[in-house]
């Protein structure tokens, strides 16, 4: 195996992944031991699942928006560089 160092970003991702796994395990445990009927537990479980999907979508759309904005900024920067080089080249 390769001897690689873990970057700080990877470390944050691993810590957040561990926190999500622990949180889901704790929620499953609380659902399992809750003194309510099975239909209520199913309703709570669906809520947790829908919340998780919504959070994933929010993160994905924010990431897509950041990529879109970065692409627009790079295009504008290239256009400005081209205009500047054309202006300077005419002298």
Secondary structure, DSSP 8 states (H G I E B T S, - for coil): -------HHHHHHHHHHHHHHHHHHHHHHHHHH-SS-HHHHHHHHHHHHHHHHHHHHHHHHHHHHHHHHHHHHHHHHHHHHHHHHHHHHT-
